[in-house]
């Protein structure tokens, strides 16, 4: 179980989104998208344990309008399209350590997952322990490498990504995909290697609604549709 006093909640919000321009502060159901993640973090910690890492002055202004101080603006080299979030995470951790605050756990809430729930974040926090690298939220994958995911050989013929003679998808081993909603990360592990190299990783499973991730314009339209349907 995570000690909240040792936990930093990190919300990474780059300004140069191309899929949905300005998405982090775009209004969704009457409030800027990033407010959903800030409000979620506030259910667990006080503002001094929440960090919004952004390179964008307009995002900074909008966050501070919501009452949360933005401690720094990211340097330009951490605001490009192809920057690895790993370095953004280390940059935020280093900022606090330079101020004498040494956290043990990093909780990452991506702004693009507005439908995650308090209970789901709580589940991830409760599952985490100091002997593991990370707890991550997932959903059951829409496609399955034993059934309908294929690769191409050198002759241009396709073959199943994982061998198996399954007639029905339901009979295949379950596979999962990250949904981007919640990461609970061991900072000691993060200082050694990026999340993609972690070996001791456990999951919490989220439903399709909670797993909505706003990356493309169609995702945004889908989110608005779901909000209207749910009232």
Backbone as a ProteinNet text record, in pm:
[ID]
protein_1_A
[PRIMARY]
XXXXXXXXXXXXXXXXXXXXXXXXXXXXXXXXXXXXXXXXXXXXXXXXXXXXXXXXXXXXXXXXXXXXXXXXXXXXXXXXXXXXXXXXXXXXXXXXXXXXXXXXXXXXXXXXXXXXXXXXXXXXXXXXXXXXXXXXXXXXXXXXXXXXXXXXXXXXXXXXXXXXXXXXXXXXXXXXXXXXXXXXXXXXXXXXXXXXXXXXXXXXXXXXXXXXXXXXXXXXXXXXXXXXXXX
[TERTIARY]
84.9	0	87.5	52.3	128.1	108	217.8	209.3	188.7	73.1	40	142	198.4	295.7	422.4	445.4	563	530.1	412.3	361	346.3	397.3	381.4	286.3	182	90.7	138.5	164	218.2	118.1	91	3.7	86.7	114	197.7	109.4	130.1	39.6	120.3	159.3	234.7	140.7	193	108.8	89	175.4	174.3	101.5	-12.9	-86.6	-130.8	-105.7	-146.2	-274.8	-297.4	-418.8	-544.3	-546.7	-655.9	-590.2	-577.3	-507.8	-564.1	-471.8	-512.1	-594.7	-582.8	-676.2	-670.5	-553.3	-542.2	-626.1	-657.8	-743.6	-872.6	-896.4	-1022.2	-1136.8	-1250.5	-1365.2	-1432.7	-1445.4	-1521.4	-1629.6	-1752.3	-1866.9	-1855.6	-1808.8	-1811.5	-1687	-1580.7	-1457.7	-1336.1	-1222.8	-1102.5	-1063.5	-1017.6	-987.1	-892.2	-790.1	-689.5	-748.8	-860.7	-921.1	-968.1	-1006	-1050.3	-939	-817.2	-704.1	-662.4	-666	-634.3	-734.7	-862.2	-965.8	-951.8	-909.4	-888.7	-772.4	-659.9	-545.1	-581.9	-665.7	-706.1	-791.2	-843.5	-917.2	-824	-691.3	-594.7	-490.2	-450.4	-342.7	-374.7	-302.1	-312.6	-232.3	-255.7	-198.1	-45.6	18.5	164.9	225.5	141	188	138.8	93.3	47.6	137	186.4	273.1	214.4	188.2	154.3	281.2	326.7	446	402.1	426.3	386.8	493.7	494.2	583.9	505.7	375.6	285.2	232.1	251.1	211.9	60.3	-13.7	-159.7	-213.6	-152.8	-191.8	-160.7	-43.6	-5.8	-109.7	-149.4	-246.8	-380	-424	-552.8	-548.6	-437.7	-423.2	-426.2	-357.5	-352.4	-487.2	-567.8	-704.5	-786.4	-746.3	-813.5	-756	-665.3	-613	-488.4	-430.9	-311.8	-189.9	-91.2	31.6	113.8	159.7	250.6	392.7	471.3	602	708	692.4	794.5	733.9	798.6	769.7	880.5	843.1	942.4	1036.2	1163	1252.4	1207.4	1246.6	1200.5	1229.2	1343.7	1379.5	1289.1	1210.4	1114.3	971.5	959	826.3	805.1	894.8	883.9	790.4	753.6	661.5	712.6	844	899.4	970.8	948.8	1014.9	958.7	1046.2	1006.4	956	835.9	778.6	867.1	951.4	1044	1128.9	1177.4	1263.5	1182.2	1056.6	968.3	943.5	925.1	904.1	1027.5	1145.2	1268.5	1290.7	1256.2	1270.6	1184.8	1061.5	971.8	1023.6	1066.3	1119.9	1241.4	1329.8	1451.2	1418.6	1314.7	1274.4	1243.6	1168.9	1131.4	1249.6	1334.8	1450.4	1547.3	1557.3	1641.2	1588.7	1457.8	1396.6	1392.6	1456.4	1464	1346.2	1266.3	1149.7	1172.6	1186.6	1221	1100.7	1036.9	921.4	966.2	882.8	910.5	822.1	705.9	607.8	559.6	547.4	496	365.1	257.8	129.6	107.9	101	83.9	-62	-125.3	-261.7	-257.4	-275.9	-272.7	-401.1	-389.6	-509	-609.3	-563.3	-649.2	-740.8	-745	-831.7	-930.5	-1031.3	-1119.6	-1219.9	-1239.6	-1346.5	-1297.5	-1169.1	-1122.4	-1194.4	-1206.2	-1279.4	-1186	-1234.5	-1158	-1130.1	-1228.6	-1213.3	-1103.7	-1091.2	-987.5	-847.7	-832.7	-703.5	-670.7	-770.8	-751.5	-709.7	-770	-734.7	-587.2	-541	-401.2	-307.2	-342.4	-260.2	-253.9	-364.8	-369.8	-292.3	-290.3	-219.4	-68	-22.9	120.7	191	313.6	400.3	543.6	630.1	766.1	853.7	812.2	894.2	862	770.9	739.2	778.2	779.6	817.2	699	582.9	471.3	339.4	233.8	97	41.4	-21.9	-69.6	-213.4	-290.4	-427.5	-429.1	-516.1	-529.3	-676.9	-703.3	-833.5	-809.2	-910.4	-896	-885.2	-785.9	-757.5	-871.4	-896.3	-1001	-962.2	-832.2	-782.5	-693.8	-674.3	-601.2	-497.2	-369.1	-264.3	-278.5	-359.1	-384.5	-495.2	-565.9	-687.9	-692.3	-675.9	-693.7	-589.8	-469.7	-356.2	-251.4	-200.8	-113.3	13.7	117.6	242.2	268.9	365.3	395.8	536	550.8	684.1	754.8	874.1	955	896.9	807.1	743.7	611.2	573.1	449.4	326.5	345.8	233.5	215.4	89.3	64	44.9	79.9	63.9	25.3	-38.4	-82.1	38.2	22.6	132.6	172.6	75.9	105.4	35.8	110.1	55.3	-55.5	-159.5	-269.7	-382.6	-445.9	-555.6	-689	-722.4	-845.4	-953.9	-1071.4	-1183.6	-1258	-1272.8	-1346.6	-1253.7	-1276.4	-1194.2	-1207.3	-1326.9	-1350.2	-1261.5	-1215.2	-1132.9	-985.1	-945.9	-804.8	-762.8	-634.6	-585.6	-617.1	-655.1	-685.3	-557.6	-569	-457.2	-507.4	-416.4	-453	-368.3	-421.2	-346.2	-351.7	-241.4	-241.9	-349.6	-419.7	-518.5	-476.6	-361.4	-307.2	-368.9	-459.1	-533.8	-458.6	-393.5	-328.8	-196.8	-92.7	35.5	79.3	110.7	169.7	310.4	410.6	547	640	723.3	828.7	940.8	964.5	1062.8	1203.7	1235.7	1367	1387.6	1284.1	1292.1	1305.5	1230.6	1231.1	1368.2	1440.1	1573.4	1674.1	1639.5	1727.6	1697	1568.2	1529.1	1388.1	1350.7	1215.1	1111.5	986.7	877.3	873.8	914.2	910.1	1002	1096.3	1188.7	1156	1048.3	1009.4	968.7	999.9	963.9	857.8	858.4	764.3	647.1	553.4	439.7	309.6	217.9	84.6	-18.9	-140.6	-242.8	-368.7	-442.6	-583.8	-658.5	-772.3	-849.8	-962.7	-971.4	-1076.6	-1170.7	-1294.7	-1394.3	-1370.7	-1441.5	-1420.8	-1454.2	-1559.2	-1595.6	-1484.8	-1439.1	-1333.7	-1202.7	-1186.1	-1060.6	-1053.7	-1159.2	-1157.4	-1034.9	-958	-834.4	-843.9	-835.4	-859.4	-730.4	-717.2	-597.1	-628.1	-739.7	-778.4	-914.8	-948.2	-1078.9	-1196.8	-1189	-1298	-1314.8	-1203.2	-1209.9	-1289.3	-1265.6	-1334.9	-1485	-1522.1	-1663.6	-1727.3	-1653.8	-1702.9	-1722.7	-1629.1	-1641.6	-1764.1	-1786.6	-1904.5	-2033.2	-2032.7	-2149.1	-2177.5	-2074	-2090.9	-2143.4	-2090.7	-2139.2	-2287.8	-2326.5	-2467.7	-2556.5	-2506.3	-2584.1	-2600.2	-2495.1	-2498.4	-2559.4	-2588.5	-2649.2	-2554.5
-120.9	0	124.6	220.1	343.8	434	490.8	598.4	729.6	790.6	909.9	1021.1	1031.7	1138.8	1121.9	1001.7	974.1	973.6	1024	1008.1	1142.2	1147.6	1265.1	1228.8	1308.8	1291.7	1381.2	1321.7	1394	1393.3	1511.2	1527.6	1594.6	1521.5	1573.4	1629.3	1756.4	1823.8	1910.2	1848.9	1922.6	2014	2124.8	2222.3	2198.4	2119.5	2110	1990.5	1954.6	1838.6	1862.5	1763.7	1775.3	1698.3	1586.6	1508.6	1588.3	1649.4	1737.9	1866.6	1967.3	2089.9	2149.6	2182.5	2244.1	2154.8	2020.6	1930.4	1938.6	1965.3	1960.8	2067.1	2174.9	2278.1	2298	2209.6	2212.4	2174.6	2240.6	2218.1	2084.6	2000.6	1877	1880.2	1882.2	1888.3	2006.3	2119.4	2242.6	2275.9	2192.2	2229	2179.7	2249.6	2207.9	2064.8	1993.1	1850.8	1824.6	1907.8	1881.3	1889.2	1960.2	1972.4	1836.8	1745.9	1613.6	1542.5	1551.4	1484.5	1557.9	1689.6	1766.8	1734.8	1734.6	1705.8	1564.4	1470.4	1333.6	1328.4	1392.7	1393.8	1456	1558.1	1625.7	1538.4	1428.2	1335.1	1255	1261.5	1180.2	1261.9	1375.1	1453.4	1602	1678.7	1823.7	1875.7	2001	2056.3	2053.1	2058.1	2060.8	1926.6	1822.7	1692.7	1663.4	1767.7	1753.4	1838.6	1780	1851.3	1844.4	1958.9	1965.9	2005.8	1917.1	1944.1	1984.9	2109.3	2159.5	2252.6	2266.6	2360.5	2481.4	2485.4	2580.1	2682.7	2810	2916.2	2924.6	2890.7	2896.2	2783.4	2664.4	2555.7	2595.5	2653.8	2700.1	2798.3	2892.5	2992.7	2926.7	2833.5	2769	2683.5	2615.5	2534.2	2623.1	2735.6	2824.4	2892.5	2906.8	2954.5	2854.9	2729.7	2623.7	2611.1	2702.4	2708.4	2626.8	2565.3	2483	2554.8	2578.1	2645.5	2552	2603.9	2529.7	2571.5	2476.2	2507.8	2546.1	2500.7	2527.3	2507	2561.4	2527.5	2435.6	2332.2	2240.5	2312.2	2274.2	2329.4	2284.5	2358.8	2333.7	2191.4	2135.6	2003	1893.4	1925	1828.8	1857.4	1943.1	1977.8	1941.1	1860.7	1824.3	1705.3	1680.9	1572	1435.7	1415.3	1281.4	1264.2	1355	1341.7	1220.3	1144	1027.8	1076.6	1033.5	1078.2	1040.2	940.6	898.7	1016.6	1096.5	1210.1	1323.5	1334.8	1433.8	1394.7	1265.5	1217	1242.5	1209.1	1231.8	1379.7	1463.2	1607.8	1657.6	1609.5	1650.9	1601.8	1476.9	1421.3	1500.4	1532	1606.3	1745.6	1808	1941.3	1939.3	1839.6	1832.7	1791.1	1704.5	1663.4	1780.1	1867.7	1986.8	2077.2	2065.7	2144.4	2066.2	1948.6	1870.6	1779.3	1750.6	1663.4	1534.4	1425.5	1297.3	1203.2	1186.4	1098.2	955.6	859.4	718.1	662.4	725.6	673.9	787.4	756.6	852.1	798.4	877.7	841.6	931.9	871	946.5	937.6	1053.9	1064.1	1142.3	1074.7	1145.6	1226.5	1350.9	1433.8	1374.9	1285	1231.9	1120.2	1092.3	986.3	1045.9	1118.9	1191	1103.9	978.2	896.5	795.4	799.8	712.9	752	659.1	686	685.1	743.1	742.5	599.3	513	374.1	303	334.5	271	318	445.6	495.7	435.3	428.5	370	223.1	151	10	-3.9	82.8	77.6	109.6	208.1	244.3	131	64.3	-43.9	-166.8	-188.8	-304.7	-286	-162.5	-134.9	-169.2	-219.7	-240.8	-207.4	-175.6	-129	-232.6	-359.3	-461.7	-479.2	-399.1	-406.8	-277.3	-283.8	-165.9	-73.7	-134	-49.7	-125.3	-50.3	-96.1	-7.6	-69	6.7	-33.2	61.6	31.3	-23.1	-121.8	-183.3	-204.3	-238.3	-291.8	-417.3	-503.8	-621.4	-574.8	-625.8	-578.9	-614.6	-526.1	-549.5	-659.2	-672.9	-775.4	-871.8	-991.4	-1094.6	-1158.5	-1164.2	-1218.3	-1367.3	-1438.1	-1579.7	-1599.3	-1488.9	-1503.7	-1412.7	-1281	-1190.2	-1078.6	-1104.9	-1015.7	-1092.2	-1028.5	-1097.6	-1017.6	-1089	-1028.9	-1075.1	-1012.2	-1042.6	-1099.4	-1209.2	-1265.4	-1198.6	-1243.5	-1177.6	-1196.1	-1292.2	-1314.3	-1239.6	-1168.1	-1091	-1165.5	-1290	-1365.9	-1333.6	-1332.2	-1300.4	-1428.4	-1418.3	-1530.8	-1476.9	-1560	-1515.9	-1476.6	-1369.1	-1320.6	-1421.7	-1496	-1602.3	-1729.8	-1838	-1963.3	-2013.9	-2067.6	-2124.5	-2164.4	-2276.5	-2325.9	-2301.9	-2176.3	-2140.3	-2109	-2168.1	-2147.2	-2018.6	-1993.7	-1877.2	-1785.1	-1657	-1560	-1579.9	-1618.8	-1635.1	-1743.5	-1835.6	-1945.8	-1909.8	-1799.1	-1758.4	-1708.9	-1720.7	-1655.9	-1506	-1450.2	-1307.3	-1225.2	-1119.4	-1026	-886.1	-801.1	-668.9	-561.4	-441.5	-327.5	-213.8	-138.5	-20.3	75.5	137.9	237.7	380.2	395.6	528.8	603.8	541.3	615.7	632.2	525.8	527.7	451.4	514.3	447.6	477.1	373.9	391.1	332.8	420.6	383.8	394.1	293.8	295.1	387	496.5	594	536.3	449.4	384.9	304.7	235.2	159.3	253.5	363.8	458.7	522.6	541.9	600.3	504.8	376.3	276.1	251.5	261.5	227.2	277.9	294.9	340.6	231.1	271.3	177.4	62.3	87.4	-17.1	-134.7	-115.5	-221.9	-284	-239.3	-294.7	-441.4	-521.2	-662.7	-695.5	-622.5	-648.8	-551.2	-585.7	-498.5	-575.1	-512.4	-568.5	-473.3	-525	-449.7	-432.1	-327.5	-319.7	-314.4	-380.3	-386.7	-284.8	-203.4	-102.4	-134.7	-89	-111.5	-16.3	-41.3	37.6	184.8	215.2	355.6	429.5	373.2	438.2	446.9	359.7	352.2	447.2	524.3	616.2	707.4	711.9	789.6	886.5	1015.1	1117.2	1150.4	1091.4	1109.5	1171.4	1132.4	1179	1248.6	1330.6	1399.5	1305	1184.3	1088.9	1046.2	1037.5	1003.5	1110.1	1235.6	1345.3	1339	1313.7	1301	1184.6	1075.8	958.8	993.4	1067.8	1107.2	1195.2	1289.6	1376.1	1295	1198.8	1112.5	1034.9	979.1	900.9	988	1110.3	1201.7	1231.1	1255.7	1284	1162.8	1044.2	923.4	897.8	930	904.3	1020	1128.3	1242.8	1317.5
0	0	0	-82	-96.5	24.6	74	173.1	97	114.1	36.1	56.1	175.9	202.1	116.6	66.5	-16.4	-165.1	-200.8	-337	-407.3	-528.7	-614.7	-727.5	-745.6	-858.1	-971.9	-1087.2	-1201.9	-1316.7	-1370.1	-1486.3	-1595	-1701.7	-1809.9	-1921.1	-1956.6	-2050.7	-2146.8	-2257.3	-2358.8	-2436.6	-2483.4	-2551.1	-2699.3	-2761.2	-2907.3	-2964.2	-2908.7	-2960.7	-3104.6	-3190.4	-3330.9	-3359.5	-3287.9	-3311.7	-3280.5	-3161.1	-3120.1	-3071.8	-3156.3	-3116.7	-2986.8	-2895.6	-2769.6	-2679.4	-2695.7	-2629	-2476.8	-2418.8	-2273	-2202.9	-2273.7	-2213.9	-2293.6	-2387.8	-2463.6	-2370.4	-2386.6	-2298.7	-2330	-2227.9	-2237.7	-2131.7	-2175.3	-2083.5	-1987.2	-2040	-1962.1	-1883.2	-1892.7	-1822.8	-1900.4	-1885.8	-1958.2	-1925.4	-2025.8	-2010	-1894.1	-1877.3	-1773.8	-1633.1	-1617	-1484.4	-1431	-1521.6	-1476	-1399.5	-1449.1	-1383.9	-1256.9	-1259.7	-1139.1	-1028.8	-1063.9	-964.5	-908.9	-994.3	-946.6	-847.8	-881.9	-791.1	-657.1	-659.8	-535.8	-444.8	-496.3	-412.3	-321.5	-351	-277.5	-202.5	-257	-196.5	-202.4	-123.7	-130.1	-249.7	-284.3	-406.3	-409	-293.1	-293.4	-334.2	-347.6	-394.9	-536.9	-606.9	-745.2	-834.5	-940.1	-1033.5	-1173.7	-1232.5	-1374.6	-1449.1	-1534.7	-1614.8	-1754.9	-1789.4	-1920.6	-1976	-2106	-2173.7	-2223.8	-2193.2	-2257.1	-2157.1	-2186.4	-2094.1	-2079.1	-2185.7	-2177.8	-2088.9	-2097.7	-2006.8	-1863.4	-1841.7	-1707.8	-1653.7	-1735.6	-1692.7	-1656.5	-1740.1	-1716.6	-1589.4	-1565.9	-1444.9	-1320.9	-1327.6	-1211.2	-1187.4	-1293.4	-1274.6	-1192	-1197.3	-1121.8	-980.8	-945.7	-809.5	-783.2	-887	-868.5	-924.3	-840.4	-883.9	-972.5	-1085.5	-1172.3	-1136	-1087.9	-1029.7	-1131.6	-1254.7	-1356.8	-1494.9	-1595.9	-1734.7	-1784.4	-1854.7	-1909.9	-2005.9	-2009.5	-2112.1	-2251.2	-2353.4	-2489.5	-2536.5	-2497.4	-2548.1	-2492	-2389	-2335.2	-2381.7	-2482.6	-2532.9	-2678.1	-2736	-2876.4	-2895.6	-3021.1	-3054	-3011.3	-3026.9	-3006.7	-2872.7	-2779.7	-2649.6	-2575.6	-2514.9	-2435.8	-2299.5	-2261.3	-2133.5	-2015.9	-2034.4	-1928.5	-1881.1	-1974.3	-1938.3	-1874.9	-1914.5	-1852	-1705.9	-1681.6	-1545.1	-1458.2	-1511	-1435.5	-1408.3	-1505.4	-1488.3	-1372	-1363	-1254.6	-1119.7	-1115.3	-990.2	-944.9	-1038.9	-1006.8	-953.7	-1009.4	-962.8	-813.2	-770.2	-628.9	-541.3	-593.2	-513.6	-494.7	-594	-579.9	-468.5	-441.9	-334.3	-203.2	-199.7	-77.4	-51.5	-155.1	-138.7	-217.2	-145.4	-205.3	-198.3	-311.4	-318.9	-351.1	-311.1	-339.3	-450.3	-468	-563.6	-653.4	-781.3	-879.1	-934.4	-920.7	-980.1	-1101.4	-1218.1	-1342	-1385.3	-1398.5	-1448.8	-1579.8	-1690.7	-1818.7	-1836.5	-1884.3	-1901.9	-2000.2	-2087.4	-2192.9	-2146.9	-2016.7	-1962.8	-1862.7	-1910.1	-1817	-1744.3	-1787.1	-1729.9	-1626.6	-1592	-1482.3	-1353.6	-1260.5	-1137.1	-1016.6	-908.7	-783.6	-739	-753	-709.7	-788.4	-915.6	-997.7	-957.2	-931.3	-884	-748.1	-661.5	-529.3	-540.4	-632.4	-651.9	-691	-780.6	-822.3	-706.7	-626.3	-511.1	-409.3	-387.9	-290.2	-338.6	-469.1	-523.8	-521.9	-530.2	-537.9	-406.3	-420.1	-303.9	-343.3	-246.8	-278.8	-348.1	-350	-414	-562.2	-615.3	-758.3	-828.4	-960.1	-1038.7	-1065.6	-1093.9	-1136.9	-1129.4	-1104.8	-1128.2	-1238.9	-1337.3	-1453	-1484.2	-1534	-1574.3	-1716.7	-1738.2	-1869.8	-1900.2	-2024	-2061.6	-2143.7	-2149.6	-2234.5	-2379	-2450.9	-2585.9	-2681.2	-2776.9	-2875.9	-2974.3	-3001.2	-3091.7	-3013.3	-3068.3	-2995.9	-3087.3	-3046.3	-3133.2	-3162	-3081.4	-3107.9	-3211.6	-3242.7	-3323	-3445.9	-3425.4	-3539.3	-3546	-3494.4	-3516.4	-3596.1	-3700.4	-3794.4	-3820.7	-3858.7	-3904.4	-4047.2	-4110.6	-4250.5	-4262.2	-4337.4	-4355.7	-4473.3	-4501.9	-4606.1	-4746.3	-4762.1	-4892.3	-4905.7	-4802	-4806.7	-4759.6	-4710.8	-4657.1	-4508	-4465.3	-4325	-4244.2	-4116.4	-4025.1	-3887.7	-3807.6	-3675.4	-3590.6	-3515.3	-3432.1	-3325.3	-3271.9	-3175.9	-3223.1	-3225.7	-3275.7	-3184.6	-3244.8	-3168.7	-3260.9	-3231.5	-3315.7	-3244.4	-3232.3	-3163.2	-3265.7	-3246.6	-3338.2	-3302.7	-3170.1	-3123	-3044.4	-3059.8	-2986.6	-2836.4	-2791.1	-2647.8	-2585.9	-2668	-2617.1	-2606.6	-2664.3	-2663.6	-2525.9	-2493.1	-2370.8	-2374.9	-2261	-2257.4	-2272.6	-2347.8	-2361.6	-2327.4	-2281.9	-2231.9	-2299.5	-2300.7	-2352.2	-2251.1	-2242.6	-2156.8	-2206.9	-2114.3	-2155.1	-2120.6	-2055.1	-2030	-1913.6	-1839.6	-1737.7	-1606.3	-1558.7	-1426.7	-1432.6	-1382.1	-1361.1	-1217.8	-1141.7	-1009	-1017.8	-1010.4	-1047.2	-927.1	-910.2	-809.4	-859.3	-789.4	-836.4	-836	-742.4	-741.5	-869.3	-914.2	-1039.3	-1158.3	-1155.2	-1265.9	-1284.4	-1176.2	-1185.8	-1250.8	-1253.6	-1313.7	-1460.8	-1498.9	-1636	-1663.6	-1790.1	-1823.1	-1802	-1798.3	-1771.8	-1872.4	-1996	-2098.1	-2065.8	-1974.8	-1937	-1801	-1738.7	-1609.1	-1624.6	-1524.2	-1522.4	-1417.8	-1307.6	-1198.6	-1208.2	-1296	-1326	-1302.2	-1227.4	-1209.8	-1267.9	-1284.8	-1356.6	-1273.9	-1305.9	-1271.4	-1403.5	-1410.2	-1534.4	-1528.4	-1632.7	-1641.3	-1756.1	-1744.6	-1849.2	-1965.8	-2075.3	-2197	-2177.5	-2100.8	-2079.1	-2004.6	-1894.7	-1816.6	-1893.1	-1992.5	-2067	-2186.1	-2210.7	-2325.5	-2315.6	-2424.2	-2429.9	-2547.4	-2518.2	-2620.4	-2695.5	-2812.2	-2892.3	-3028.3	-3088.2	-3221.3	-3214.1	-3315.8	-3314.5	-3296.6	-3355.2	-3339.9	-3193.7	-3120.7	-2977.8	-2902	-2938.7	-2870.4	-2896.5	-3021.9	-3055.3	-2980	-2966.4	-2893	-2745.3	-2687.8	-2547.2	-2526.3	-2617	-2604.6	-2618.8	-2709.4	-2725.7	-2597	-2537.5	-2415.2	-2300.7	-2290.6	-2187.8	-2205.8	-2329.5	-2356.4	-2325.5	-2356.6	-2331.2	-2181.4	-2105.1	-1961.8	-1882.9	-1951.5	-1883.8	-1796.8
[MASK]
+++++++++++++++++++++++++++++++++++++++++++++++++++++++++++++++++++++++++++++++++++++++++++++++++++++++++++++++++++++++++++++++++++++++++++++++++++++++++++++++++++++++++++++++++++++++++++++++++++++++++++++++++++++++++++++++++++++++

